[in-house]
């Protein structure tokens, strides 16, 4: 890994970091204060951290060779395989996200909050009314689907953080090294797997509530 790759990765790290925060808030927003906005933001951002797309010829989800973060697959040999495993495991959910993302960009009133369930298992559920070829379809997304996908992504991005931690960013130029040092510290200070600990915690709802705007 060279310094230019490290600087490029920070955009993906920042996006996933903020997505995790928004999902935790959604798990705590039992009164539905600002959930719709954060939910749609997460849905828009998912393809940024796992760069899949829909092939109209095969009618299947796939990755392009050099799309998004896959541009760095030759430097991180596990990257491509791990992304394919995530796509395979969460294929149906990611396909729903694709459809919702495409259809709701200009019609956000089609989303309906179905419920938020507390207890040992925190769950929320949303319904999207989607028009496809002049027919209306209902697509539902649940917290456990988001959490399952995010935990896999956090594990993968934690691997990349380990690459950053091992990376020697020093060039010998004091000013340049100071800049790289700031990015290095920012990218490695909080391991993405710690988000998984929060998602598995009985305090998940409490964490989410504490992060809500007053």
Phi, psi and omega in degrees: 000132177253176185296325180295322178294317178302316180293327179287323182294333185301329179294321178289319179299314182297320180297312180294322178302312180291327177296319177299315179300316180295322180293320177299318178298318178301323180290340180257352186274067186289344179259006172059051182287309186218028189290320184303315181298313182292323178299314181293326177295318177298314181299321178293329187271341184306313180293349177283329183259345170224095195282069178263160177211170183258123177271112184291338180284318181263347183059039180226156173281143181203172173253145170270151189306314184240034184272129175058228184293343178294349174302337184255016185295333180285338178270335178233095193295337181278345191300309184297314181298315180298319179295321177295322178295320178294316179299317181294316184291326185244028187303309184297319179294316180294329176291320176299317180300318179300313182295314180298316182300316182290322187275335187261003180300326183238014182212063187285351178286355182280356181268137181230131178279116183272330181165164179222122188244126182262182180119203181295330180244107180285127179219140167233159182215136179232149179242135176243129175264110188246133177262120179232117181052049176067009176244140180270135179233147178255125175242131181246141175234143185235158181302320183295332177289315178297313182297318179300316179293315184296324180296322177292317179294321179298320179296316179295314182291334174294323175300317180293325176299322178297326176296318179296317181299325180278346185288133176265102186275353188291133180248345184100347176265116188301318182292316180294318180297324178296321178294312180297324180298320179296317178294318180302314181293319181296320185282338186248358188289327183233110183292132181301332180295341176293332174297323178297324176299322178293317180296331180272354186277148173292346180266011182306311181297321179295316176303315181296318179295324182291339182267354178291147171297142184295000000 
